Amino acid sequence: MAPPDRFADPETIRKVLDYVRTVAVVGLSPNPARPSHGVARYLQSRGLRVVPVNPNAPEVLGERSYPSL
C-alpha cells in the first residue's frame, strides 16, 4: 500500500487555497469544453487570479497567457 499523498489531503488543499491568491495553470486551454478551462474558471470565481500558461493562446479567461513558466 502506497503512503498517503500529503498534498492530496483535503485540509492541506483548503489551507493552500486560503493562503494563495494567484495560481498559474499550465496548459490552460481557451476551449471551454476542456477540463483545464473549467478548473481555471472555477478558481477565478472563487477570487483567485489565474495566470494562463499556453504558448498557443495569447489570452485565456481575460488574462494574458504566457508561453512558459
Secondary structure, DSSP 8 states (H G I E B T S, - for coil): -----TTS-HHHHHHHHHH--EEEEET--S-TTSHHHHHHHHHHHTT-EEEEE-TT-SEETTEE-BS--
